[in-house]
Amino acid sequence: MKKIGFIGLGVMGLGMAANLLKKGYEVAVYNRTPGKAASLVELGASELESPVAVARAVDIVITMISNDAAIREVYWGENGIFEGVREGVTLIDSSTISPMLAKELAAAAEALGASFLDAPVTGSKPAAEDGTLVFMVGGPEAALASVEPLLRAMGRKVIPMGPNGSGSTAKLAHNTIVGINVAALTEGMAIAASGGIDGSKFVELVQSGGAASKAADLKGAKLLEGNYDVQFSLELMLKDLKLSSVLSDSLKVPTPLLEAAKSLFQVGDSMGLGELDMCSVGQAYEQWIGRKLSGRDGKSH
């Protein structure tokens, strides 16, 4: 069995790496912030001191990093991955990054005799922990075929999207819909609460009717309870919407809904909600309407 390197042990990466270990893979890990690897070491992972050390020790490197700047540091920075990559290694980035950067990474990997796949995921923290993520993959078919069993150890589905950059493009298009859906859910709940409707009954209606969505399934109860524990943070959703805005501009695609959702998440970020779950944007509506989205308290209307 091939040796796996996993770099980036945040909300998503920790669960993904744990699933690899539980399914018998030999995994070496690294995280830029110390102290994140303890639970993985208990499961049998080896913790290495740098990205280059990971790249030198394994056959496949998976990265799950927060943004473009951090990816550049991990791959091209001092003691970065590209210093240690040898011919035949496969690099898989599951971060949400710009398609242009994904293509740059692919070209740099190819120059070193390595393969690169941009393979972002859909599914938040629970899916990462349960191994039910969906991978959308851009890159060479042969490279994907060689690592598909590995991806399936962390997810329930692997969807080829086309050449390098296609996975990243698909992810930004997908997260545009996610952001809009969460914005729509909170706005609908605000209307219902302002009209005196019990929030739990309204969410039950949404889940049972034409407005049903993953957003309602995953975020409805959290909004009712005021539970903003992170499944996917507001600041990361805002980052993705900004990337999607840049992409859509380059493609000359009008995106009025994207821009409205982006503005709403910028409001949430300005309120200091960035490190909370993305549904914490509901707090903005609660301020505007003067009552909780649950509809059970606050002033009457």
TORZAGU-595326 format. One record per residue: y, z, x of N, C-alpha, C in turn. Coordinates in pm, whole numbers, plus 32768, in hexadecimal, padded with zeros to 4 digits. Layout:
# residues N
YZXYZXYZX/...
This chain:
# residues 301
7F8880008054800080008000807E80008058/80DF7FAF803381587FA3808281AC8023807C/81F3803D80EB824C80B080F182D2808C80AF/830680EB8062837F80D3801583EF812D8047/846580F7805484DC814780708533814C7FF5/856A81C07FD685C381CC7F62864482107F8F/86B381CA7F7B873681FB7FA6879182077F2C/87C082827F138816829D7E9F87CD82F17E39/87E283757E40879483D27DEE87ED84177D88/883983C77D40889083FC7CD88846840D7C55/888F84057BE78857841A7B6287E083BE7B48/87EB83407B73878182DF7B5C871A82DD7BCD/874A82DB7C4886F182CA7CBA868A83397CC8/86B083B27CA6865584237CB585D884107C5F/85ED83EB7BE1857B83D57B888528835D7BB1/856982F27BDE8520827A7C0784C782967C7F/84FE82DB7CE484B082FB7D5B843E83597D3A/845783B77CDF83ED84157CB7837983CC7C77/839583667C27832A831A7BE882D682CF7C4E/8315829C7CB782C882597D21826982BA7D65/829B83317D81824783967DC281D483C17D68/81EF83D37CEA818883FE7C8B811C83947C7A/814083167C9580DF82AA7C8680A082807D0A/80B182D87D70806482C77DEB80A582797E5A/812382507E4A816782087EB4819582677F22/819482357F9C81CC827F800E8260825E8013/82B582C48007834582AD7FF6839582FC805D/83F082B780A1845382F680F984D982EF80B3/8526835C80B385A1836080658619838580BC/868E835B808B870D838080CB87788385805E/87D083E78068884383EF800F88BD84128062/892D83D3804289A783EB809189D7847B8084/89C684B7800D89E885447FFA896C85988012/897085F3807188F98643809288CD869B801C/884D86C2801F881A87237FBF87DD86EA7F42/87DB86657F3487A886287EBB8711860E7EC0/86D686147F37864C85E57F4885E286517F3A/860986CE7F2885A9873D7F2C8535872B7ECB/855387057E4F84E886F77DEB848A86847E0E/84BF861D7E4F846B85AB7E77841485CE7EEE/844B861C7F4983FB86497FBC8385869C7F8C/839C86ED7F25832F873C7EEB82C286E37EB1/82E9866B7E838287860D7E4C824485B87EB8/827485C87F36823485807FA48289851C7FED/830785107FC7836084B2800B838484E68096/83A4848980EF83DE84AE81708473848F816A/84C584EE8198855684DB8196858484B08221/85C8843D822885F7840982A8868E841982B3/86C28405832C874B842E834A87B483C28332/878B8347831787EE82DC830787AE826382C3/88018209828D87CB818D8253877F813982BA/87B181348335876B80E3839A86E2811D83B8/86D781A183B8865581E183D085F381BD8361/862481BA82E685CE8193827585A281028286/860180A982A385E1801B82AF857A8001831B/8580804C83888521803883F78495806B83D6/848C80C68374840D810C835B83BB80D082E9/83F58072829C83B28049822083A67FB18216/835E7F8781AE834C7EF8819183A97EC88123/83D17F2480CC84287F04805B84927F718050/85117F488044857F7FA7803485BC7F937FAA/85C780017F60860A80007EDE868A80517EE9/86F880197EBA877680627EB987A780747E2A/87DE80EA7E0E881981097D8C889A81557DA7/890781097DBA8986813F7DEB89F281297D82/8A5E81767D898ABE817C7D1B8B1981027D0D/8B4280C27D7A8BA580577D6C8BA27FF87DE3/8BF27F8E7DDC8BF37F267E448C167F5F7ECE/8C7C7FB57ED38CA77FEC7F558C37803C7F96/8BF3808D7F478B8680DF7F7C8B1180887FA9/8AF8801C7F5F8A8D7FBF7F878AAE7F80800D/8B2A7F57801F8B517F1B809F8B3B7F7E8112/8B5D7FFB80FB8B4B806081628AB780738183/8A64807B811E89D680968132898F801F8175/89B97FA6815689777F30819089B67F058214/8A3B7F01821A8A7D7EC982918ABF7F3382EA/8ACA7FAE82BB8B10801483088AC280418382/8AFE809F83CB8ABA80D784408A3781198414/89CC80F9845C894581288437891C80F883AC/894C8080838A892D8047830788A67FFF8306/887F7FD7829087FD7F97827C87EC7F1C82D3/88527EC982DB88437E4A8322882F7E5C83B9/884E7ED283ED88307EEC847B879A7EFE8493/87517F20842986C37F3E843B86647EDE83F9/86987E7D83B086417E21836885F87DC583C9/85767DB783B285287D59840284F27CEA83A7/84C27C8183E584927C0E839A84227C38833A/84287C0382C183C07C1E825E83DC7C928201/84427CE1821F84657D5281C884A57D1D8147/848C7D6180D884CC7D3F805985327DAA8035/85AB7D80801786177DDB7FEE862F7DC97F59/86327E387F1186477E367E8086BD7E907E60/87267E577E2887967EAB7DFE87977EB97D67/878A7F357D37878A7F507CA7880F7F887C77/88747F857CCD88FB7FB27CA7893A7F4A7C4A/89A77F717C0B89F77F117BBF8A6D7EE97C16/8A677E6F7C4B8ACD7E3E7CA78AFB7DB47C7B/8B617D807CBE8B937CFB7C9B8B2F7C917CC5/8B207C267C768AC67BB97C9B8AE97B7D7D23/8B697B777D468B917B407DC78B587B937E3A/8B5D7C187E2C8B257C6E7E938A8E7C5E7E9B/8A4C7C4F7E2989BB7C397E2A89987BBC7E79/89E77B547E6989CE7AD87EB489E87AEB7F49/8A4E7B3A7F6C8A697B597FF989F37BA38037/89BE7C037FEF894C7C50802088D37BF68033/88BE7B9C7FD7884C7B407FE188587AE7805B/88D17AB4807488E67A5C80E988D17AA9816B/89037B25817188F37B7681E988607B978202/88187BB5819687897BD381A4873C7B5881D4/875B7AE6819B87167A6A81C0872C7A4A8254/87A47A64828687C17A4B8313876D7AA2836F/873C7B12833D86E87B6D838B86537B578372/86337AF2832185A77AD88301856F7B338295/85C87B73824B859F7BCD81DF85BC7B8D8158/85867BC980EE85A17B9B806685F87C02801F/86487BD27FC0869E7C2B7F7486927C0C7EE0/86897C757E8F868A7C697DFE86F67CC37DC5/874D7C8C7D7087A57CE47D23875A7D047CA2/87387D847C9386E07DAF7C2687177E2A7BDF/878D7E1D7BA087C37E8F7B57876C7EB07ADF/87857F237AA387307F537A3787817F7379BB/873F7F72794987787FAA78D0871F801E78A5/876180857873871E810378578764816D78AA/878881DC786D87D2824478B4877182AB78ED/87A2832379078753838A794B86C983A1790D/86BC83AF7889863783C6785185D483577872/860282D9786F85AA8268788D858282667920/85E0828F797885BF82967A07855483007A1F/855E837079D784FE83DC79E8847783B979AA/84798371793983FD834F78F283B982D27928/83FE8289798083C5820C79B383C7819C794C/842D819B78F584358136788D84B080DC789B/84E380CF791485558077792C852F7FE47915/85957F92790085837F0278FC85D17EC77971/858D7E7979C485CB7E397A3885F27DAA7A15/866D7D837A37869A7CF97A2D86AF7CC87ABB/866A7C5F7AE3865D7C417B7186927BB67B94/86E77BB27BFA87147B347C3386DC7B257CBF/86A87AAE7CDE86747A987D6585F97A3F7D65/85C27A257DDB855179C87DE884D779F77D98/849579997D57842179BA7D0483B179F97D58/839D79C67DD0833079FB7E24834A7A8C7E4A/83C87AAB7E6983EB7B357E8D83D67B927E17/83FC7B657D9F83E97BB67D2983557BCC7D0D/83067B637D1A82777B707D0082367BD87D5B/82667BDF7DD7822A7C3B7E38824A7CCD7E1C/82B87CE77DD382E07D737DB982DA7D997D26/82B07D3E7CD182B07D5E7C42825C7DD97C20/81E67DEB7C5C819A7E677C3E81E97EE57C61/82387EDE7CCC828B7F507CF482F57F6C7C8A/83367F037C59839C7F157BF2835E7F4C7B72/82E67F207B5382A37F4F7AD982767FE17AE6/827180147B60825580A27B7282CC80F77B49/834180B87B3E83BB81007B1683EE80D47A8E/83B6806A7A5583EB803479D883807FF87980/83A97FD67907834C7F9D78A683547F06789D/83BE7ECC78D683CD7E3B78CC841D7E077943/83F77D8F7971843E7D4B79DD84617CBE79AB/84E27C9E79A6850D7C1D797085517BCB79DD/85167B5B7A0A85587B057A6C85D17AC17A2C/86427AC27A7286BD7A8B7A3A86EA7A097A7E/86B279EC7AF486DC79757B3C86F479947BCF/874879477C128761795B7CA187B179D97CBC/87C279F97D3B880F7A717D6088987A717D1D/88BE7AE47CEC893A7AF47CA189237AF57C0B/88B37ABC7BDE88987AB47B4F88787B3D7B13/88337B907B6188167C167B3088967C647B1B/88F07C5B7B7C89707CA27B7189C57C6D7AFE/89C67BE97AEC8A117BAE7A7D89DA7BDE79F8/89557BDD79EA89177C0A796E89377C9D7952/89387CEF79BB89537D7D79A889E37D947977/8A427D4B79AF8ACD7D5D79848AE07D2D78F4/8A9E7CBF78D08AA57C9078468A657CF677E8/89F37D2C781289AD7D9077C28A027E0E77B0/8A3C7E41781F8A887EBD78148B0C7EAC77CB/8B3C7E3077C48BAF7E14776E8B8B7E3776DE/8B147E0E76B38AE87E2B762B8AD47EC17619/8A9A7F04767E8A847F9576748B097FDD7663/8B6A7FBC76B68BED7FFE76AD8C307FE77627/8C297F6C75F68C657F4C75748C1D7F987504/8B977FA0750E8B4B7FE774A68B6D807C74A1/8B7B80BA75178B9F8149751A8C2C815B74E2/8C88810175048D0F810874CD8D0C80F87435/8CBC809974048CB3808173748C7880FA732C/8C12813873678BD581AD732A8C39821E731C/8C81823D73888CE082AC73838D52828F7321/8D7D8211731B8DE981EF72BE8DBB81FB722D/8D4181CD72118D0C81DB718A8CFB826C7163/8CCA82BE71C18CBA834D71A58D42838F718C/8DA9836071D28E2F839871BD8E6283777131/8E4882FD71038E7282D7707B8E29832E7014/8DA5833C70288D56838A6FC98D84841C6FC7/8D968457703D8DC084E470448E4884F87003/8EA3849A701A8F2984A46FE08F2584986F48/8EBF84536F178EB084436E868E5D84AF6E45/8E3C85186E938DF585896E5B8D5F857B6E56/8D2885196E9F8C9785026E9F8C55855A6F0A/8BE685996EE68B9A85E66F478B6385886FB2/8B7C85AA70308B598551709E8AC4853670A9/8A71859B709489E0858870A189AC85277037/89E485306FBD89BC84D36F5489EC84456F74/8A63843D6FB08A9683B86FD48A4183787041/8A1C83C670A889C683907113893E836570DA/890A83B4707B888D838C703A889E83056FF3/890E82F26FB2892C82726F70893182016FD6/897A82187044898781B170AB88FE818870DF/88A981E970FB882681CB713187CB818670CC/87EE818F704D879981556FE487CC80CE6FB2/884180A56FDD887E802D6FA4889E7FC1700A/88F67F696FE389177EF6703689637F1A70B4/89997F9470BD89E07FBF713689848003719B/89018005717D88A1804671D788AB800C7263/889F806472C888A980387353886D80A073AF/88528079742A882880D974908895814274A6/8911811774998980817674AA897481E77446/895681C673C98948822D736388CF82857380/8861824673AB87E7829373C787FB82F3743B/883E82C374A6884B8312752088C48370751F/892D834974D889AB839474E289D483DA7461/899783B673EF89C183F1737189B784897371/894184BB7396892D854D73988985858F7400/8997854F747389EC858974DB8A7C859874AA/8AAE853374638B36853A742E8B4385A773C4/8ADD85B573708AE1861C73088AE386A77344/8A9886B973B28A8A873D73F18AF787597458/8B4486F2747D8BA2870274EC8B598716756F/8AE586D7757C8A9286E375F48AAD866A764E/8AF4868276BB8B1A861477138AD18619779A/8A5B8658779B8A078654781389EB85C27836/89EE85A378B789EF851778E1896684D478D4/8965846B788588FA8408788A892C838E78D6/89A8836678B889EF82FD79018A82832178F7/8AC28333796A8B48836F79698BB3830F7936/8C1E834A79038C8F82FB78D48CCD82AA7947/8CD882E779BD8D18829F7A2C8CC482287A59/8C4082327A4F8BEC81BF7A738BF581517A0A/8BFB8177798B8C0E811079248C9480CA7936/8CFD811679548D7F80D8796B8D79807A79E3/8D3480A37A4C8D23804C7AC28CDF7FC97A9A/8C767FD27A498C2D7F5B7A1F8C847F0079C9/8CD37F3B79708D2A7EEA791A8D977EA4796C/8DC77EE879D38E297EA87A2C8DEA7E327A76/8D707E457AA98D2A7DD87AEC8D137D637A8B/8CEF7D837A118CD67D1B79AE8D577CD1798C/8DC67D19798B8E477CDA796F8E6A7C7579DD/8E537C9C7A5A8E6D7C407ACA8E117BC77AC0/8D927BDF7AA28D327B707A968D597B117A25/8D7B7B4979B28D9E7AF479408E1C7AA3795C/8E7A7ADF79A58EF17A9479CC8ECC7A1D7A24/8E707A347A828E4879C87ADC8DFC795A7A92/8DB879807A278D6D792079D68DC278E37967/8E3D791479598E9A78E678F28E6478FF7865/8E28797578548DF3799D77D18E5479FF7790/8E8A79E0771B8EE07A4276D68E8D7ABB76AA/8EC07B3476C58E727BAC76A68ECA7C187667/8EFC7C0175EE8F547C6675B08F0D7CEA7595/8E8E7CE875718E467D6675578E2E7DB375D8/8E0B7D6C76418DFA7DAC76C48E7A7DF276EE/8EEB7DB076E08F6A7DEA770D8F8E7E6476B9/8F707E6176378F8C7ED575E48F357F4C760C/8EB47F3276238E597F9D764D8E817FD576D5/8EA67F7C77308ED17FA877B58F4A800477AA/8FA97FE177569020803577448FFC80BE770D/8F9C80C276AF8F72814276778F32819A76E2/8EDC816177358E9D81B0779F8F0381D8780A/8F6B8188781E8FD681B078799020822A7842/9032822F77BE906E82A577809017831F779C/8F92831177878F38837F77A28F3D83AD7832/8F44834D788D8F4B836F791B8FCC83B9793A/903A838E78FE90BC83D0791590BE845E78DD/9064847A787E9058850078449000855B789A/8FCC852579098F78857579618EE6857A7938/8EB9851678EC8E31851578B78DD184C1790A/8E00848D79798DB3842A79C58D27845679EC/8D1684D67A108C9485047A3F8C38853079CE/8C68852C79538C15854D78DF8BCF84CE78AD/8B7584DF784E8B33846B78148B9A840E77D4/8B78838C77D18BD9832B779F8C008345770E/8BA8838776BF8BCD83A176348C3A840B7628/8C5E844B76978CCC84AD76928D50846C766E/8D5383E7766D8DCB83A1763D8DE883C775AD/8D8383FC75688D98842E74E18E00849C74DA/8E1584E3754B8E7A854C754C8F0685157538/8F1B849875628F9E845A754A8FB5844C74B4/8F4F841D746C8F5D840F73DB8F7184967398/8F2B84FC73CA8F3B8581738F8FCA85B4739F/90088594740F909685B9742090ED856C73BF/90CF84EA73AE912384967359911984BC72C6/90A084E3729990908500720A909B859571EA/90A085E8725490B38677723F903A86C1720A/8FC3868B721F8F4A86D071F58ED286997241/8E6186DF72378DE986B4727C8DA9863C7236/8D6285EB72828D1D857872488CAC85A471EC/8C7D861F71FC8C17865271A28C4B865F7113/8CCF866471028D0A866D707D8CFC86F6703F/8CCF8759708D8CB387DC70528D2388417069/8D8A881C70B28DF6887B70CD8E79882F70DA/8EE0887970F78F63883A71078FA988287081/901B87E87083906A87DC700A902C87776FA9/904487876F2D900F872A6EC8906E86B56EB8/9037864D6E7C908A85D46E68907E85A66DD8/
